[in-house]
Amino acid sequence: MSAASGAPQSVAACADATCSGKMTAREVVRASFARSKAVRAGADGLNAILWSNEDEALDEAREVGRRIVDGGVRLDLAGVPIAVKDNIATLTLPTSCGSRILEGYVSPYEATVVTRLRRAGGVIVGKTNCDEFAMGSSTENSAFGPTRNPLDPSRVPGGSSGGSAAAVAAGVVPIALGSETGGSVRQPAAFCGIVGVKPTYGRVSRYGLVAFASSLDQVGVFGRTVDDAAIALEVIAGRDSLDSTSSDIPTAAYRNAVDEPLKGVVIGRPKEYFPEHLDPRIRQLCDRAFDTMRERGATIRDVSLPHTDLAIPVYYIIAPAEASSNLARFDGVRYGLRIDGDGLRGMYEATRSQGFGPEVTRRILLGTYVLSAGYYDAYYTKAQEVRGQITEDFRAVFASGVDLLFTPTTPTTAFPLGAKADPYEMYLSDIFTATANLAGIPAMSVPIGRIAGLPVGGQLLASHFDEHRMFSAAYALERALGQEAHR
Amino acid sequence: MSVTVDDVRHIAALARLGLPPDRIPSLVAELNRILEHMDALGAVPSRPDQRVTGVSGGGMPLREDVGPQIPLARTRDELAPVMRDGFFIVPRLASHEDSPGEPS
């Protein structure tokens, strides 16, 4: 929320205000809708929010208010307005995945992450735009039109979770959910100047997240601050009996990392993420961040992750392969759109060809090709081998005494809408982020400065399930950089 | 490796995508441009010991490149544990964490 709306700006302040009676949850939610209208977050402006229902959200906020009064308890997200990416199932708002094939589809069940947010007092105020089925890096691939970056509407907000990032950056909500397959939370967080977290594979339930590439997908969180993101992740993390890939490794209180010193922490600087052709201004901002962490007691060590340059080829074999299988279910029989054709097969083909957009079609074809007879070993098997080597690179670095890695989140700042027509050029937007998904490790992007008014993100990466240490460095960096991170 | 017009037609059929004929040449060009970059993997020494596989290690059995049988070999009624009025009866999932296991 903006200061002008009168509502608290952080998650903790919002929960404090509603739990102490200074504001009602309805007032906070109403302020969120007012802000959404003021910044034109809908289709007539940023196009960040696809679906919302103010009356339902206000009813839910009233219910939260009752729980606070009747229960006498402090809810972590009491009355906090939250936006949810359109590929995460909600009960009353549509879940379209930014696709025509699911236009108007309303899920009969709710994602576990949404249940947990609501149970903690959060109120879902809208579903956000995204690249169709989360396939893209700019949110230009949505069937409902592109989302615009609130900091410069001629530019993209990043993707695929661009609508969620834009909603947070525009002050409509303090936190939002996105999903990550190759950087779809961290990259838009970097482009919009906010915090974005991709947890360890298995840290957060994916029950109710529409599957794109199941060995890579994770639900992630956006926040305007590290603390907001920490609280959101804390609420949604943990084992879920409805997702067999979720882990029962205990979660930590990530917000307790706020005061942990960096003294003694070893932070790796992987040389492959700082190539000669990297924008010198991005390099300079990363160097400043390294200096800041060093001044606070961290040790910076040069390291190497030698298979980094293979991450994009590996990712764009494995992800489309899994997508070609996962998206086979959208055939006009069970979900959404149906276009009549010549017989059953004709109906399948007409529905899928008219329901899917160009990028999804391209990836389904690519995925089918790399899994087909004669090409399976050359592409898919090989990609799985190299994925193992990428994972081993990280394991070896962390085993050598490095606690965290720090890199740029993206090789560029937000680019203009329509600037990347070549698919592979767009894929390269994920070059610094896809490795964490392939290895299953946690990573997050925090603002570290601006270039010509456009935000730059710095990426922290940790070993599996070590989110707590990642947050401690993020808190320290945020505190040390202060407003410098946003100018 | 590169794909041809026939390859794209074949994989489109496997993927049940009805492609307009005038779209196929541009897709061939786009896919080949992407596949060019994938060829970098061929230069990496093979390390089967580091291959990421499922828990069983053996992976899924491969099948012929043909689509699944249409129509279904067994009717829906035979596949469903319980049906009523033409609908499958399934456990309620909407509020799963609040009321586990309650049937609808």
Boltz contact constraints between the chains, C-beta under 6 A:
constraints:
  - contact:
      token1: [A, 109]
      token2: [B, 93]
      max_distance: 6.0
  - contact:
      token1: [A, 109]
      token2: [B, 94]
      max_distance: 6.0
  - contact:
      token1: [A, 115]
      token2: [B, 97]
      max_distance: 6.0
  - contact:
      token1: [A, 313]
      token2: [B, 37]
      max_distance: 6.0
  - contact:
      token1: [A, 313]
      token2: [B, 38]
      max_distance: 6.0
  - contact:
      token1: [A, 313]
      token2: [B, 40]
      max_distance: 6.0
  - contact:
      token1: [A, 313]
      token2: [B, 41]
      max_distance: 6.0
  - contact:
      token1: [A, 344]
      token2: [B, 70]
      max_distance: 6.0
  - contact:
      token1: [A, 348]
      token2: [B, 16]
      max_distance: 6.0
  - contact:
      token1: [A, 349]
      token2: [B, 16]
      max_distance: 6.0
  - contact:
      token1: [A, 349]
      token2: [B, 18]
      max_distance: 6.0
  - contact:
      token1: [A, 350]
      token2: [B, 18]
      max_distance: 6.0
  - contact:
      token1: [A, 352]
      token2: [B, 16]
      max_distance: 6.0
  - contact:
      token1: [A, 352]
      token2: [B, 17]
      max_distance: 6.0
  - contact:
      token1: [A, 353]
      token2: [B, 17]
      max_distance: 6.0
  - contact:
      token1: [A, 353]
      token2: [B, 18]
      max_distance: 6.0
  - contact:
      token1: [A, 364]
      token2: [B, 15]
      max_distance: 6.0
  - contact:
      token1: [A, 365]
      token2: [B, 11]
      max_distance: 6.0
  - contact:
      token1: [A, 368]
      token2: [B, 11]
      max_distance: 6.0
  - contact:
      token1: [A, 368]
      token2: [B, 14]
      max_distance: 6.0
  - contact:
      token1: [A, 368]
      token2: [B, 15]
      max_distance: 6.0
  - contact:
      token1: [A, 369]
      token2: [B, 11]
      max_distance: 6.0
  - contact:
      token1: [A, 372]
      token2: [B, 65]
      max_distance: 6.0
  - contact:
      token1: [A, 373]
      token2: [B, 65]
      max_distance: 6.0
  - contact:
      token1: [A, 382]
      token2: [B, 41]
      max_distance: 6.0
  - contact:
      token1: [A, 384]
      token2: [B, 51]
      max_distance: 6.0
  - contact:
      token1: [A, 384]
      token2: [B, 52]
      max_distance: 6.0
  - contact:
      token1: [A, 385]
      token2: [B, 47]
      max_distance: 6.0
  - contact:
      token1: [A, 385]
      token2: [B, 50]
      max_distance: 6.0
  - contact:
      token1: [A, 385]
      token2: [B, 51]
      max_distance: 6.0
  - contact:
      token1: [A, 386]
      token2: [B, 41]
      max_distance: 6.0
  - contact:
      token1: [A, 386]
      token2: [B, 44]
      max_distance: 6.0
  - contact:
      token1: [A, 387]
      token2: [B, 52]
      max_distance: 6.0
  - contact:
      token1: [A, 388]
      token2: [B, 50]
      max_distance: 6.0
  - contact:
      token1: [A, 388]
      token2: [B, 51]
      max_distance: 6.0
  - contact:
      token1: [A, 388]
      token2: [B, 52]
      max_distance: 6.0
  - contact:
      token1: [A, 389]
      token2: [B, 50]
      max_distance: 6.0
  - contact:
      token1: [A, 392]
      token2: [B, 50]
      max_distance: 6.0
  - contact:
      token1: [A, 424]
      token2: [B, 34]
      max_distance: 6.0
  - contact:
      token1: [A, 424]
      token2: [B, 37]
      max_distance: 6.0
